[in-house]
Amino acid sequence: MHFSEQKNKICSDIEFVKYKFPNIKEIKSVSYIYKKESGDREVGLEKIYFEGIINVGNSFSKEIEKECDWEKCDKPLDLLIETKDTYYFYSDEFEEKYISDSFVGTFYFAPNYKQLIFRGEY
């Protein structure tokens, strides 16, 4: 698979992210990259690469921090988009409860900045 020749345009459409992740509450702002990938052998088939940051409100941040069992990531994330923090946490519980099955990827939590960082594909 390869990316099309487009640059990494940073998008900020909150409604689009709310539509993709309807169980995430208190979305304050978003920054994300949304790129179509096409396969050399799979003519006409595309995947969507989706990576970004969701800034959430204080109440939702506290809710998921208490509700889910978070494990610290042992290595830095290799992201196309810049983040404020270098300390990220991962939780299977969070993904099971808040993320739809159509998203194949991973979510991380940066509690210091009340950010959810995600990367994956549709």
C-alpha positions as CSV (number, residue, x, y, z in Angstrom):
1,M,0.0,0.0,0.0
2,H,1.1,3.6,-0.6
3,F,-0.3,7.0,0.1
4,S,-1.4,9.2,-2.7
5,E,0.9,12.1,-3.5
6,Q,-1.1,14.5,-1.4
7,K,0.5,16.4,1.5
8,N,-0.5,15.7,5.1
9,K,-3.3,18.3,5.4
10,I,-4.3,18.9,9.0
11,C,-8.1,19.0,9.4
12,S,-10.2,20.4,12.3
13,D,-13.8,19.4,11.6
14,I,-15.2,18.4,15.0
15,E,-18.5,17.2,13.6
16,F,-16.7,14.6,11.4
17,V,-14.8,13.2,14.4
18,K,-18.0,13.1,16.5
19,Y,-19.6,11.1,13.6
20,K,-16.7,8.7,13.5
21,F,-16.4,8.3,17.3
22,P,-19.9,9.1,18.7
23,N,-19.2,7.7,22.2
24,I,-16.4,10.2,22.9
25,K,-18.0,13.0,24.9
26,E,-17.0,16.6,25.4
27,I,-14.9,17.1,22.3
28,K,-13.4,20.6,22.5
29,S,-11.2,20.6,19.4
30,V,-9.6,18.2,16.9
31,S,-6.6,18.0,14.6
32,Y,-6.3,15.1,12.2
33,I,-5.0,13.7,9.0
34,Y,-7.4,11.8,6.8
35,K,-5.8,10.2,3.7
36,K,-6.9,7.7,1.2
37,E,-4.6,4.8,0.5
38,S,-4.9,2.7,-2.7
39,G,-3.4,-0.7,-3.4
40,D,-1.3,-1.5,-6.5
41,R,-3.0,-4.9,-7.0
42,E,-6.4,-4.0,-5.7
43,V,-7.7,-1.6,-8.4
44,G,-10.6,0.5,-7.2
45,L,-10.2,-0.5,-3.5
46,E,-9.2,2.1,-1.0
47,K,-8.5,2.3,2.7
48,I,-8.6,5.5,4.7
49,Y,-5.7,6.3,7.0
50,F,-6.9,8.3,9.9
51,E,-4.6,9.8,12.6
52,G,-5.1,12.7,15.0
53,I,-5.7,14.4,18.3
54,I,-9.0,14.9,20.2
55,N,-9.0,17.5,22.9
56,V,-11.6,16.6,25.5
57,G,-13.2,18.4,28.4
58,N,-12.1,18.0,32.0
59,S,-15.1,15.9,33.1
60,F,-14.7,13.3,30.3
61,S,-11.0,13.2,30.8
62,K,-11.5,12.4,34.5
63,E,-14.2,9.9,33.7
64,I,-12.0,7.8,31.4
65,E,-9.0,8.1,33.6
66,K,-10.9,6.6,36.5
67,E,-13.1,4.2,34.5
68,C,-10.5,2.5,32.4
69,D,-7.3,0.6,33.3
70,W,-4.5,2.6,31.5
71,E,-1.0,1.2,30.8
72,K,1.9,3.5,30.1
73,C,3.4,3.1,26.6
74,D,7.0,2.0,26.8
75,K,8.1,3.7,23.6
76,P,7.3,7.0,21.8
77,L,4.6,7.0,19.2
78,D,5.5,7.3,15.6
79,L,2.9,9.8,14.4
80,L,2.6,12.1,11.4
81,I,0.8,14.7,13.5
82,E,2.6,16.6,16.3
83,T,1.4,16.2,19.9
84,K,2.2,18.1,23.0
85,D,3.0,15.2,25.3
86,T,5.5,12.3,25.2
87,Y,3.8,10.3,28.0
88,Y,1.0,8.2,26.5
89,F,-1.3,5.5,28.0
90,Y,-3.2,2.7,26.3
91,S,-6.4,0.9,27.4
92,D,-8.2,-2.1,25.9
93,E,-11.2,-1.1,28.1
94,F,-11.4,2.3,26.6
95,E,-11.3,1.0,23.0
96,E,-14.0,-1.7,23.8
97,K,-16.3,0.9,25.3
98,Y,-15.8,4.0,23.2
99,I,-14.6,3.0,19.7
100,S,-16.6,1.4,16.9
101,D,-15.6,-1.9,15.3
102,S,-15.3,-0.2,11.9
103,F,-12.1,1.6,13.1
104,V,-9.0,-0.6,13.0
105,G,-6.4,1.2,15.0
106,T,-5.3,2.3,18.4
107,F,-6.2,5.1,20.8
108,Y,-3.8,6.6,23.4
109,F,-4.5,9.0,26.2
110,A,-2.3,11.9,27.3
111,P,-4.0,12.9,30.6
112,N,-1.7,15.9,31.2
113,Y,-3.3,17.6,28.2
114,K,-6.7,15.9,28.2
115,Q,-5.9,14.5,24.8
116,L,-6.9,11.3,23.0
117,I,-4.5,10.4,20.2
118,F,-5.5,7.9,17.6
119,R,-4.2,6.3,14.4
120,G,-5.7,3.6,12.3
121,E,-7.8,3.0,9.2
122,Y,-11.3,2.5,7.9
